[in-house]
Amino acid sequence: MIFGMSTATFTLVHVVISLIGIGSGLVVAFGLLNARRLDRWTALFLVTTVATSVTGFGFPYEHLLPSHKVGIISLVALTVAILARYSFHLAGAWRWIYVVTAMIALYLNVFVLIVQAFLKVPALKAMAPTQSEPPFLVTQLVVLAIFVALTILEAKTFRSDPVLTA
């Protein structure tokens, strides 16, 4: 039992929260490309992405795992993004700092999604059973390159005062 739930139920809740975080994060990312804050989507993204990282520590473990290290990095990035957005109101350099840290958090969620897909989807697992094979590595590199390019574009387009929208 984890937080009063079976492991299967806890895992399902964690996965659903993660998918909501990724989906809402993609909406926020495309909003940033159009210099739009999308306040409600941003709140949903930040809350669910924090929840994803926090619930990741709820699974039983005996020692620090790579997933925990990703969770710690994500929580640090999210802390900075939340401060940039809600405490510093995207003023000055906090605008691009928010973009970069929010996209780092989103990327880390997508990174974990890819890892899990290659672990759980039989066709992907067959292509990269140890996750050190080229299909896995190429997928991760392509996704990383997309996120780097997306983040650079967002930082450039999100320079001016954003339009306030849902």
C-alpha angles and dihedrals in degrees: 000000000000116000088340093309131106114254090251093053092045090050091050092050090048092049094047091049089048093051092048088050092051094045095047090043091056090051090051091047092054090045089056089053087060095043090250121138097202092200099196093045089048092052091048091048095049095044095047093043091052088047091050092053094044095047089049087070090055095075116097114263138161100206140011109290130198088253089059091052090052089049092051092049090047092051091050091050091046092050090055092044092050092048091047092050104037107022101033095030093222091290117165114321091002088078095065091035088058092049093049097045095043090051091047088055092047092047091051090053090051090045090056090045089056092047090051092046091054089049099045109028107081096214092051093043089053090054094049112015095167097032090237094094123105097256091059095041094046091048092052093046093049091049091047091050091050091051093047091051092044092049093050091050092047093049089053097045096041094060098103127063106291123238110252110238140142 
